[in-house]
Amino acid sequence: MFLEIITPSKKVFAGEVTLVQLPGTKGSFAVLKNHAPLISTLEAGKIKVVEKGDQISFFDIDGGVAEVKHNKIIVLTESA
């Protein structure tokens, strides 16, 4: 899967991942390969990113929106 985390001022992250955990407005959720398409609002919290090779990263966000489609995840947020 390919993940992009974008703020108005810069692209915070772009790369291949195996898992993304997001702080959804209705609760935290995870995205794995071949996830069904979705659009979700996000609340303030942490995004957990597991890259290939099991490297784990965390990004603090102030809320935003996420789109999942065809193994591509785009997260738009005010700050990360």
N, C-alpha and C positions, 0 to 999 in steps of 0.2 A: 504494500500500500504506500501511497505517497501522501505526506502531510505537509501543509503549509500553515504557519501561524503568522498572521499579518496584522500590523497596527497601521494607523495613518502615517506614521513617520518612517517605518522600516519593516522589512520581512524578518521576523524573529527566528523562524526555523523553516527549513525546507529540506526534506529528505525522506528516504525509505524507512518505514517503521513496520513493526509486527503487531503492536497494540497501542491504542490511545485511550486513556481514561479521561472523561470530560465532566465538569461540574454542571450538569443540566439544571435548568430552573425547577424541574419536577423531580430532581434526584440525579445522582451520579450515574453515568453509564459508560460502557466500554465499547470500542469498535475494533473488530478483528477483520481479517481478510474476507471478502465477499459479503460484507454486511449489507443489509437492505438499505436502499436510498432513504435519506432522512434530512430534515432541516430542524434544528433545535436552538432555542435560546439558551444562553449560558449565564450562570450567576458568578459572582466573585468566588475565586477559589484557585485550585491548582490543576493544571493539566499534567498528567503522567504520560510520558512517551517512552516506549520500549523500542529501541532501534535494533536492527539486525546485529547479532553478536551480543544480545542481551544487555546493551548499555542503556541505563535508565536515566532520564532527565525529567526535571520538573519545571514548569513555567507558571508563575503567578499571574492571574488575569483579573480584571475588574468587571468581567461579564462580557457578553458579546453574542455571536451567533456562529453555529457550525453547520456545514453542509457535507454530507457523505454521499458520494455517487461514483460508481464504477471504480472502486478501490482508490479513490482520491478524497482526501479530507481537507477542507478549507476552514480555518478558524479565523474569524474577523473579530478583533477586540480593540478597545481603546488603548490599553497598555499591557505589556507583558515583560 
